Amino acid sequence: MSNAQQKKYLVTGGAGYVGSVVAAHLLEAGHQVTVLDDLSTGHRAGVPAGAEFIEGRVQDAGKWLDPSFDAVLHFAASSQVGESVVRPEKYWANNVGGTTDLLAAMRDAGVRTLVFSSTAATYGEPDEVPITEDAATAPTNPYGATKLAVDHMIGGECAAHGLAAVSLRYFNVAGAYGAYGERHEPESHLIPLVLQVAQGRRETISVYGDDYPTPDGTCVRDYIHVADLAEAHLLALDAAVSGEHLICNLGNGNGFSVREVIETVRRVTGHPVPETAAPRRGGDPAVLVASAERAKERLGWRPSRTDLAGIVADAWEFARRRESE
């Protein structure tokens, strides 16, 4: 890549799961990358080699953001749904307050392009699936509410100040990309939890409800490979238009049930995975599947790693890699 094509990006939260994979993709595309992360939930090992690393809070982004940056990719946020219910003040301060400060720093520095890590939690329990971007937004927890509030803030910033912004609403992100994968503590995502059972780190996997109106009675979710997700972020940078706030769902358009995930882990790993029946969790919709038609039309995005066994295999390889660290 020539210097004329090389760009410079600030990745907030770039030591986290999705942020680290996106940072790696940006570097592979020949760009300069600065990762800003306070390591409260991110990991220094997640920062790709070749990226400049700044240990700091997104609220203080103005200390480092200057006109040399072409865009910001914003992942820094608190993201545990359960915690958001018992500590909502943390989520409003970090997710909304932090983004308020970041947008001000971007205005001051004249950085006019933003890609924002949003979430399907903005929709709450959908009336119809697959879920389109026109669906009603009715978050059922403070995490989703804060992410929706940020989307509203970004929309206002675009209209008033000419920001070019794309919000990407993820469904269930899974898999790994080489040395970059899920390192959540505590872990709350299904695939790494089931893999922990296969590793012998957890005795059993809890199945929360087996009487949903789905083919096998368990919840159905849309799983998207983290590398497909990363590619969408690079496409979003090119698709951003001054004064427009584009919102796109990211999912593979297919749903897999909890039982299908467990069976796939058994098959991929060759290990038994004992399961325990547990009551339904409040607020768990039976089916959450995305329509990603807008991302295909506006970004030119096509997920290519949609096979559940492939997603699980990549996550399994990363989990075993972590065992030897």
N, C-alpha and C positions, 0 to 999 in steps of 0.2 A: 504493500500500500504506500502511495506517495504521501509526502507531508501535506500536500494540498487536500488529500482525502482524510487524513488522520484528524480525529477530533478528541476533545478533552471532556471527560465526564466525571461528575461527582456522583458517587453511589452511596447514599445514606443507608445504614443498616447492611452494608456490604460484607459483613462478617457472619451474617445469618444464612439460613438455608437457601432461600431463593436469591437473595442479594449476592451471595458468593458465586452462584452458578451464572448469574447475569454478568457479574464482573469478569468472570473467566471468559465468557463469550465475547465481551467487548474487547478484551485484550487479544484474543485469538483473531479478531477482525482488524487488529492493528491500531487500536485507539489507545489514548492515555487514560488511565483510570486512577482516581483518588477515592479511596474508601474511607468514609467517616462512620465510626461505630463506637459506642461507649462500652461494648463488650458486656453489657448487663445480661443479654441473652445470646449474643453472638460469640464467636470463638476466634481467637487470633489465628488458629490453624485453618480457618475458613477463608482467610484473605488470600487471594491468588498471588503467586509469585509474579512480580512485574507491576503490581499495583502499589501506588503510594498509600500508606496507611496512616490515618490520623485517629488516635483514640480521643474521642470527644462526643459531646451531645449534639443532637440535631438542633436543639434550641440555640446553640452557639455557632451555627453554620456560617454566620456572617463574619466570623474571625478568619475563615479560610476561603470563602467563596469570592471570586473576583471575575472581572470581565473575560479572563482567558478561558473560562469554562463555556462549552457550547450548550450543555444541558445538564439537568439533574434527574437522576432516577432515584425515587424516594421509597425505600423499604422500611426505614426505621419506624418501629411502632411496637406497642404492647399488643399481643395477639392471642392470649389464652381466653377463650370464651368464658370458662368457669370462673377464672379470676376476675374477669370484668364485672361479673354479677356481684361479687363480694367487695371488690375494690374499684368501683366505677370512677372514683376521683383520679386514680392513677391513669386510667385510659383517656379521660378527658384532658388531663394535663399533658400526657405524652403524645397522644395521637392528634388531638386538635390543637393544643397549645404549641406543640413542637412544629406542626405544619404551619401554623400562623407565623412563627418566627422564621421558618425556612422560606416561606413566600416573601416575607419582608426582605430577607437577605438577598433573594433572587432579584427583587425589584431594585434594591440598592446597587447590586452588581451588574444589572443589565442582562442577566441570564434569563432568556425568554422561552425556554422549552423545558417541559416537565413530563416525565412518565411516572404515574403514581400506582403503587401497589394497593389495589382495592380488593374487595372480597364479595363472594356470593352471599355473605352474611348480611349484606345491605338489603336483601330481598325478604328475609325472614322465611315464613312458611308460604310457599307459592300456591296460587290458585290453579296454575296450569304448568305442566312440564312438556317439552323442554322450556326452560326459562329464557325469555328474551330480555333485552335491555329496556323494553317498554313495560315490563311487569311492574306492579306496584312495589314500592320499597317500604317495608314495614319490619325493621329489625326487631328481633326478639331478645336482644341482649345489648349491654352497653358497648361491647366491642363492635358489633355491626352498626350501632347508632353513631359511634365516633367516626367510623370509616365513611358512613353516609354524609355526616356533617362535613368531613374534609372534601368529599366530592362536591358538595354545595359551595364550599369556600373556593374551590378551584374554578368552578363555573363562573363565580362572580369575578375572580381575578382575570379570567380570560376576557369576559365582557368589558370590564372596566380598564384593564391595563394591557390588553393585547397578548396575554400569555398564550402560548401554543401548548396544549396539554392533552394527554391521553390517560384515562383511568382504565386499568385492566382489572376486571373483577374475576378473581380466580375461583375455581371450584376446588376439588381436593387435589392438591399438589402431591406428587409421590415420585419415587425413583431416586436415582442419584446420577451424578455426572463425574466419573472418575473419582478424584479425591474429595469431591464436594457432595455432601448429603445431609440428612437430618441428624442434628445433635441436640435435640430439645431435651431440657431437663426441667420439669418432668416431661416425659413424652405423652402426647395425647392423641396422636394420629394412628389410625388403625393398622396400616401396613407395618410400620416399624414396631408397633406393639406385638403384632403376631410374630414378627421375626424374632423378637426377644424371647418368645416362648420356644421357637425353634432352636434358639441358641442355648436354651436352658437357663436364661437369666430371669425368666418369669414362669411360674408354674402353669398358668392357664390363661386363656383369653376369654373375657366376659362378652357374651352376646346379649346386648341390651334390647330385648324384645324379639320374639319369634312369631308374632301374630299380626304383623303388618299386612296390608293388602298388596303384597308383592308375590312373585312366583314361589319363593321359598320362605316367605314370612319375615325375612330380615330386611333391614333398611337398604336401599339402593342409592349409590353415590357415583358421581362422575369423577374418575381419576385421570389427571393429566400429568404427563411426564414432565419433570422439572426442566429438562433440556428443551422440550417443545415450548414450554412457558418462556424460557430465556430468549428463544428465537423471536417470540412475539414482541418482546421488549425492544429488540433491535429494530424490528420493522416499525414499531410505534414511533421511535425517534424520527424515522424518515417520513411518517405519515402525519406528524403533528403540524397543525396549521394555525398561524397567528389568529388570536381572537376566538378560536374554537376549542370547546372541551368535548372531546370524543370519548365515549364510554363504550368499552367492548368486553363482553364475557369471554372467558377462556376456559374451555373444557373440551373433551373429545367427543361429546355428543352421545356417548353410550354410558349406561349405568351398569355397575357391578354390585351385587349384594354382599353383605357381610360374610355370608356363607361361601360365596364364590371366592372372595379374597382369602379366606382361611384355607379352602381347598387348594387354591393356587399356590399358597405358601407351602403347604404340605408337599405338593407335587414338585415345586422348584427346588426346595431345600432337601427333600428326602427325609425330613424329620417329622415325628408325630407332633401334633398341636392340640393338646386337650382344650376343650372349651367348656365354659360354665354358663348356664342360662341365668340371665339377670333380668329384672324388671325394665320396662321401657324407661328411657330418660325423658323428662319433660322437655317439650319443644323440639323433639327429633322428628322432622317430617319423614314420611315413608319413602319418598323419592325426591332426589335433587339431581337434576340433569340439565346441562347447559345447552342453549342454542348458541353456537359460535359463528353464525352466518355473517354477522356484522364484521367480526374480525377477519373472516375470509374475504369479504368484499372490500373493506377499507384498508386493511393491513396487507392483504395478500398472504395471509397466514394459513398454513395447512399442517395440523399436527401429524407427525409421521410415526410416533412411538405409542400407538394406541392399544397395543396388545398387553393385556394385564400380566401375562407371564413374563414378558420382557421388562415391564416396569418393576415387578417384584424381583426379578433376577438382578437388575441393577442395584436395587436397594439392599438385597442380600449380599452382593459383593462388597458394598460399602460397609455394611454392618460387620462383616468378617474382617475387613481391613481395619476397622476401629478396634477390634479385639486384639490385634497385633501391635497397636500403637504403644 
